[in-house]
Amino acid sequence: MTVTLSSPKTMPPPAGYSHVAEVTKGKLILIAGQVAHDASGNLVGENDFKAQVEQVFKNVEAALKAAGGSFRNLVKINNYCVASVDPAQMAVFREVRDRYVNKAAPPVSTFIFVSRLVRPGWLFEMDAMAVIDE
């Protein structure tokens, strides 16, 4: 395997993510920030955080497949959520995320609340990195 995801015992216990992603070889895939638009460009889930998170994960999945990979190849995700979303919705994010990522070795992850995203209807955005064995 060219990627090792770990959480050293000398660091705080993570909640659904790994602290360290060590890449030794492979094809690096960088995925631009994905928002809740479908393949036709329509916003999915206006004012519905869960629907938007689901669509974002579907878009990341489509990008991974296009590059020849899957969620098993995901090594890093950055998550951006508008501050108007109740922080209690983190449980919703985790529920959707856990249906897609490898829970035994989850990707390195950051989750940030921001004042807003580029378009007013967007509640959530994620960019990602993956490594595919060559």
C-alpha positions in Angstrom: 0.0 0.0 0.0 1.3 3.5 -0.9 -0.7 5.4 1.7 -0.8 4.9 5.5 -3.5 6.6 7.5 -2.9 6.7 11.2 -3.5 8.4 14.5 -0.4 8.1 16.8 -1.2 7.2 20.4 0.8 10.4 21.3 -2.0 12.6 19.8 -5.6 13.1 21.0 -8.1 10.4 19.9 -9.8 11.5 16.6 -13.6 11.3 16.0 -14.0 9.7 12.6 -10.8 10.9 10.9 -7.0 10.1 10.9 -4.4 12.5 12.1 -1.7 11.5 9.6 -1.6 10.5 6.0 1.7 9.2 4.8 2.0 8.9 1.0 5.0 6.9 -0.3 4.0 6.7 -4.0 1.1 6.9 -6.4 -0.9 9.3 -8.5 -2.0 12.4 -6.5 -5.6 13.5 -7.3 -6.6 17.0 -6.1 -10.4 17.7 -6.2 -11.6 21.2 -6.3 -14.2 22.4 -3.8 -17.5 20.6 -4.4 -20.8 22.1 -3.6 -24.4 20.7 -3.8 -24.9 21.1 -7.6 -26.0 18.1 -9.6 -24.5 17.1 -13.0 -26.9 19.6 -14.7 -25.7 22.5 -12.5 -28.8 22.7 -10.4 -28.6 23.3 -6.6 -29.7 20.2 -4.7 -31.3 20.7 -1.2 -31.8 24.4 -0.9 -31.9 25.1 2.9 -31.4 21.4 3.6 -27.9 20.7 5.1 -28.2 16.9 4.9 -29.2 17.0 1.2 -26.4 19.3 0.4 -23.8 17.2 2.2 -25.1 14.1 0.4 -24.8 15.8 -3.0 -21.2 17.0 -2.2 -20.2 13.4 -1.3 -21.8 12.2 -4.6 -19.8 14.8 -6.5 -16.5 13.8 -4.8 -17.3 10.2 -5.6 -17.9 11.1 -9.3 -14.5 13.0 -9.4 -12.7 10.0 -7.8 -14.3 7.6 -10.3 -13.3 9.9 -13.2 -9.7 9.7 -12.0 -9.8 5.9 -11.7 -10.3 5.7 -7.9 -12.9 5.4 -5.2 -13.4 6.6 -1.6 -10.8 4.0 -0.6 -8.2 6.3 -2.2 -9.2 9.4 -0.3 -6.5 10.7 2.0 -7.6 14.3 2.9 -10.8 16.2 3.0 -11.4 19.9 3.9 -15.0 20.7 4.9 -16.5 24.2 4.9 -19.8 24.9 6.5 -21.6 28.2 6.7 -21.9 29.5 10.3 -25.7 29.7 10.0 -25.9 25.9 10.1 -26.5 24.7 13.7 -23.3 23.0 15.0 -25.5 20.1 16.1 -25.7 19.2 12.4 -22.2 17.8 12.7 -24.0 14.5 13.5 -25.7 14.7 10.1 -22.4 15.3 8.4 -20.8 12.3 10.2 -23.7 10.1 9.3 -23.3 10.9 5.6 -19.5 10.8 5.7 -19.5 7.4 7.3 -21.5 5.9 4.5 -18.8 6.9 2.0 -15.4 6.8 3.7 -13.4 3.9 5.0 -14.3 4.1 8.7 -11.4 1.7 9.6 -8.9 4.1 8.1 -10.7 7.4 7.5 -9.1 10.3 5.6 -7.3 13.2 7.3 -10.0 15.8 7.8 -10.6 19.4 8.7 -14.0 21.0 9.4 -14.3 24.7 9.4 -17.3 27.0 10.0 -17.2 30.1 7.7 -19.3 33.2 7.5 -20.5 32.3 4.0 -19.6 30.5 0.8 -19.4 32.1 -2.7 -23.2 31.7 -3.4 -25.8 32.4 -0.8 -27.7 29.1 -1.2 -24.6 27.0 -0.5 -24.4 25.5 3.0 -21.5 23.1 2.6 -18.4 22.7 0.4 -15.6 20.1 0.4 -12.3 19.8 -1.4 -10.3 16.5 -1.3 -7.1 14.8 -2.1 -6.7 11.1 -3.1 -3.8 8.9 -4.0 -4.2 6.1 -6.6 -1.8 3.2 -6.8 -0.1 3.1 -10.2 
